[in-house]
C-alpha cells in the first residue's frame, strides 16, 4: 500500500471521528470543554511565564517553562506551515465550530503540545511525581478531546500534537532550558538592584 493510500485512510478516519463527536454531550458539555481548553492555549502559558518573571521571580521554573513553550513555538509553527492542513470546519460544512474559529493551520494541535509537554515538565521534572504525571496525562487527553468536540481539530492533529509535546519536553530539559538558565544567571550579575527570589516582588 502506498503512502498516499495510508494518508487517505487516516483522513477518512479523522473525518468520521470529528463528525461523530462534534458537539457531543450538548450545551453544558461544550461549555465545560471550552473552559478546559483554555489551559492548552498559549495565552495561559504566556501568563504563567510573565508571573514567574515579574511577580514571583523563580529563574528555574521560568527558564524551563519558557524553554518548553519556545520549543513548541518553533516546532509546531514550522510543522503547521509545512503540512498546510486545513481545519475540519473549513473542509466539511457539517462540522460546527463552538467558539472562536482558529485561523492557523490544523496539524498538529498546539493545545495538545502545550498541555502534554508542560504536564511532563511539572509532573516528572519539577515535582517528580508519577501520580501528578498521570493526572496531567488524563487532563491532556481531555483537552485533546475538547479540540475534536469543538470542531477545530482532527484526532490525528491532537495525537501528533501530544507526540511532539513529548519531543519538545525532552528538547527543553536537555538543551534549551539549561541555556536559558545560563542567560538569566548572566543577566542577574548585570543588574544593580536586589533580586527578590521566590516571593511576591515588593513593587507589586
C-alpha positions in Angstrom: 0.0 0.0 0.0 1.3 3.4 -1.0 1.9 6.3 1.5 -0.9 8.2 -0.2 -3.3 5.3 0.5 -2.4 5.4 4.2 -2.9 9.2 4.3 -6.3 8.8 2.6 -7.4 6.2 5.2 -6.2 8.4 8.1 -8.1 11.4 6.6 -11.3 9.4 6.2 -11.0 8.1 9.8 -10.3 11.7 11.0 -13.4 13.0 9.4 -15.6 10.1 10.8 -14.4 10.8 14.3 -14.9 14.6 14.1 -18.4 14.1 12.7 -19.2 11.6 15.4 -18.0 13.7 18.4 -18.6 17.2 17.2 -20.8 18.9 19.8 -21.5 15.6 21.6 -22.9 16.0 25.1 -24.9 19.1 24.4 -24.5 22.7 25.6 -23.3 22.0 29.1 -20.6 19.6 28.0 -19.5 22.0 25.3 -19.3 24.9 27.7 -17.2 22.8 30.1 -14.8 21.7 27.4 -14.5 25.2 26.1 -13.4 26.3 29.6 -11.0 23.4 30.0 -9.5 24.0 26.5 -8.2 27.4 27.8 -5.4 25.6 29.6 -3.9 24.5 26.3 -3.9 28.0 24.9 -0.6 29.8 24.5 -2.2 32.7 26.4 -2.3 30.7 29.6 1.4 29.7 29.4 2.5 33.2 28.5 0.7 34.5 31.6 2.5 31.9 33.7 5.8 32.9 32.2 5.0 36.6 32.9 4.1 35.6 36.5 7.4 33.9 37.2 9.3 36.8 35.6 7.6 39.8 37.2 5.6 38.8 40.2 7.1 35.7 41.8 10.6 35.5 40.3 11.8 32.0 40.0 14.6 31.6 37.4 14.4 27.8 37.5 10.7 27.5 36.8 10.8 30.5 34.5 13.6 29.0 32.4 12.1 25.6 31.8 8.6 26.7 31.3 9.9 29.3 28.8 12.1 26.6 27.1 9.2 24.2 26.7 7.0 27.0 25.3 9.7 28.3 23.0 10.5 24.8 21.7 6.8 24.3 20.9 6.5 27.7 19.2 9.3 26.8 16.8 8.4 23.2 16.3 4.7 23.5 15.9 4.7 26.6 13.8 7.2 25.1 11.3 5.2 21.8 11.1 1.9 23.8 10.6 3.5 25.7 7.8 4.9 22.7 6.1 1.8 20.5 6.5 -0.6 23.3 5.5 -3.6 21.2 6.6 -7.0 22.9 6.7 -9.2 22.8 9.7 -12.1 20.3 9.8 -14.7 23.1 9.6 -13.0 24.5 6.5 -13.3 21.2 4.7 -16.7 20.0 5.8 -19.7 22.3 6.2 -21.4 19.8 8.5 -18.8 20.4 11.3 -19.8 23.2 13.7 -17.3 25.3 15.5 -18.2 26.0 19.1 -16.4 29.2 19.9 -13.7 31.2 18.1 -12.6 29.9 14.7 -8.8 29.5 14.7 -7.0 31.0 11.7 -3.9 28.9 11.9 -3.4 25.5 10.2 -4.8 22.3 11.8 -1.8 20.0 12.0 -0.5 19.5 14.7 -2.5 20.7 17.7 -0.8 23.5 19.6 -3.1 22.9 22.6 -2.2 19.2 22.8 1.5 20.1 22.6 1.2 22.7 25.4 -0.7 20.7 27.9 1.3 17.4 27.4 4.8 19.0 27.3 4.2 21.2 30.3 2.4 18.3 32.1 5.5 16.2 31.7 7.6 19.2 32.8 5.6 19.7 36.0 4.9 16.1 36.8 8.2 14.4 36.1 10.8 17.2 36.1 9.6 19.7 38.7 7.7 17.5 41.2 9.0 14.1 40.2 5.5 12.7 41.0 4.2 9.7 39.0 0.7 10.4 40.3 0.8 14.1 39.2 2.2 13.0 35.8 -0.7 10.5 35.3 -3.2 13.2 36.3 -1.7 15.6 33.8 -1.8 12.9 31.1 -5.5 12.4 31.8 -6.0 16.2 31.6 -4.2 16.4 28.3 -6.4 13.6 26.9 -9.5 15.6 28.0 -8.1 18.8 26.4 -7.2 17.0 23.2 -10.7 15.6 23.1 -12.2 19.0 23.6 -10.5 20.2 20.4 -12.3 17.5 18.4 -15.6 18.0 20.2 -15.4 21.8 19.5 -14.8 21.1 15.8 -11.4 22.7 15.4 -9.1 19.7 15.1 -8.9 16.2 13.7 -7.9 13.3 16.0 -4.6 12.9 14.2 -3.8 16.6 14.9 -4.1 16.0 18.7 -2.3 12.7 18.6 0.7 14.1 16.9 0.5 17.3 19.0 0.9 15.1 22.0 3.8 13.2 20.5 5.5 16.4 19.6 4.8 17.5 23.2 6.9 14.7 24.4 9.7 15.5 22.0 9.5 19.2 22.9 9.7 18.4 26.6 13.0 16.4 26.0 14.5 19.2 23.9 13.5 21.7 26.6 15.0 19.9 29.6 18.1 18.7 27.8 19.1 21.6 25.7 17.0 24.9 25.7 16.3 25.0 29.4 19.9 24.9 30.6 20.8 27.6 28.0 18.1 29.9 29.3 19.1 29.4 32.9 22.6 30.5 31.9 21.2 33.6 30.3 19.2 34.5 33.4 22.3 33.9 35.6 24.3 36.2 33.5 21.6 38.8 33.5 21.4 38.7 37.3 25.1 39.7 37.5 24.4 42.8 35.4 21.5 44.4 37.3 22.2 47.0 40.0 19.2 46.2 42.3 18.4 43.4 44.8 16.6 40.5 43.1 13.8 39.0 45.2 13.7 35.3 44.7 10.6 33.1 45.1 8.5 35.7 46.8 6.0 38.4 45.8 8.0 41.3 44.5 7.8 44.3 46.7 6.9 46.6 43.8 3.7 44.6 43.1 
